[in-house]
Amino acid sequence: MAGPHNPHLSERKLLAIIRGINAVLVNGKTIPYKGTPSDASVLLPIVTQALAPYVNVHDLRSALRVAMQEKRAADPASRQLVHDTKVAVECQFGSGTEFEQFGFKPRKKPAPLTPEKKQLKVDRLRATRSARHVMGKRQKARIKGQVPPPTSPPPEAEKPQGP
């Protein structure tokens, strides 16, 4: 008898017994099972009943696999629905108690910057602007294009007079 630690082995043995019953116990052949002669009509339901939990597990795993695929396929639409609902609730009620009653959490307010972090932020901004040669509106307005003065046209060579 297979130990409880290896159900796959028990299942394979039960399937082998069913195959053996169908192949050997035909035409009235019997085997002594628990002290009484038993043929296929007695043994097959007993073995099938013992195999039923294994078959049930396979069926449930197949159903679970299909359900997981359906869930994965529906996930983008569900996420979009949640996002759209969150936006609609926030537009209608703001981020107050009604917003929270829908199960949404309000956005966190950023922590105030320390003076050192503010200075670092300004220094990074200026370094980036200088590295990229970016100018503000007023700096751009001060720049005026300079058109070079027109040069006098080159003197035309005398055209030869026709005959």
C-alpha positions in Angstrom: 0.0 0.0 0.0 1.3 3.4 -0.9 2.1 5.7 1.9 0.2 8.9 2.5 3.3 10.9 1.6 3.0 10.1 -2.1 -0.5 10.6 -3.5 0.7 10.6 -7.1 2.0 7.0 -6.6 -1.4 6.0 -5.1 -3.2 7.5 -8.1 -1.0 5.7 -10.6 -1.6 2.4 -8.8 -5.4 2.9 -8.7 -5.3 3.7 -12.5 -3.3 0.5 -13.1 -5.8 -1.5 -11.0 -8.7 -0.2 -13.2 -6.8 -1.1 -16.3 -6.2 -4.6 -14.9 -9.8 -5.1 -14.0 -10.9 -4.1 -17.5 -8.3 -6.3 -19.1 -8.3 -9.4 -16.8 -11.7 -9.7 -15.0 -13.8 -10.3 -18.0 -16.0 -13.3 -18.9 -16.8 -14.0 -15.2 -13.3 -14.2 -13.8 -13.1 -13.3 -10.1 -10.5 -12.5 -7.5 -10.8 -12.9 -3.7 -11.3 -9.4 -2.3 -11.6 -9.2 1.5 -12.5 -12.8 1.7 -15.3 -12.9 -1.0 -14.9 -13.6 -4.7 -15.3 -10.4 -6.6 -15.6 -9.7 -10.3 -15.3 -6.5 -12.3 -18.9 -5.3 -11.4 -18.0 -5.3 -7.7 -14.4 -4.1 -7.8 -14.7 -1.4 -10.4 -17.1 0.9 -8.4 -14.9 0.5 -5.3 -11.7 1.5 -7.1 -13.5 4.3 -9.0 -14.7 5.7 -5.7 -11.2 5.6 -4.3 -9.9 7.4 -7.5 -12.6 10.1 -7.4 -10.7 12.5 -5.1 -7.7 12.4 -7.4 -9.8 13.0 -10.5 -11.6 15.8 -8.6 -8.2 17.5 -7.9 -7.3 17.3 -11.6 -10.7 18.8 -12.6 -10.3 21.6 -10.0 -6.8 22.4 -11.0 -7.9 22.6 -14.7 -10.8 24.9 -13.6 -8.4 27.0 -11.5 -6.0 27.3 -14.5 -8.9 28.5 -16.7 -10.2 30.9 -14.0 -6.7 32.4 -13.5 -6.3 33.0 -17.2 -9.7 34.7 -17.3 -8.7 36.8 -14.2 -5.4 37.8 -15.9 -7.3 38.8 -19.1 -9.8 40.9 -17.1 -7.2 42.6 -15.0 -6.4 45.6 -17.3 -10.1 46.4 -17.7 -10.6 46.1 -13.9 -7.6 48.4 -13.2 -9.0 50.9 -15.7 -12.4 50.8 -14.0 -10.8 51.5 -10.6 -8.8 54.3 -12.0 -11.7 55.9 -13.8 -13.9 55.6 -10.7 -11.2 57.1 -8.5 -10.9 60.1 -10.8 -14.7 60.5 -10.9 -15.1 60.3 -7.2 -12.2 62.7 -6.6 -13.7 65.2 -9.1 -17.1 65.0 -7.6 -16.3 64.9 -3.8 -12.7 65.9 -3.5 -10.4 63.9 -1.3 -12.5 64.1 1.8 -14.4 61.5 3.8 -16.6 60.5 0.8 -13.5 59.7 -1.2 -12.3 57.5 1.7 -15.6 55.8 2.0 -15.1 54.4 -1.6 -11.9 52.8 -0.3 -9.5 55.2 -1.8 -6.7 56.9 0.2 -6.0 60.6 -0.4 -2.7 61.5 -1.8 0.0 62.1 0.7 1.3 65.7 1.0 5.0 66.0 0.4 7.1 66.6 3.4 8.3 70.2 3.8 11.9 70.7 2.6 14.6 71.7 5.0 16.6 74.8 4.1 19.6 72.6 3.0 17.4 70.5 0.7 15.9 73.7 -0.8 19.3 75.1 -1.5 20.4 71.8 -3.0 17.3 71.8 -5.2 18.1 75.4 -6.4 21.7 74.4 -7.1 20.7 71.4 -9.1 18.2 73.5 -11.1 20.8 76.1 -12.0 23.4 73.5 -12.9 20.9 71.7 -15.2 19.9 75.0 -16.9 23.5 76.0 -17.5 24.4 72.5 -18.7 21.5 72.5 -21.2 21.8 76.2 -22.1 18.2 76.8 -21.1 17.1 80.4 -20.7 14.0 81.9 -19.1 11.5 84.2 -20.8 13.2 87.4 -19.8 16.6 86.1 -20.8 15.2 85.0 -24.2 13.6 88.4 -24.6 16.9 90.2 -24.1 18.5 88.4 -27.0 18.0 90.2 -30.3 19.2 88.9 -33.6 21.8 91.0 -35.3 21.5 91.2 -39.0 24.9 91.9 -40.6 24.9 95.2 -42.7 24.3 94.5 -46.3 27.5 94.4 -48.3 27.6 96.4 -51.5 26.9 94.3 -54.5 29.9 93.2 -56.4 30.7 95.6 -59.3 29.3 94.2 -62.5 31.7 93.5 -65.2 31.1 95.4 -68.4 29.0 93.5 -70.7 30.4 93.2 -74.2 28.4 95.1 -76.7 26.8 93.0 -79.3 27.8 93.4 -83.1 
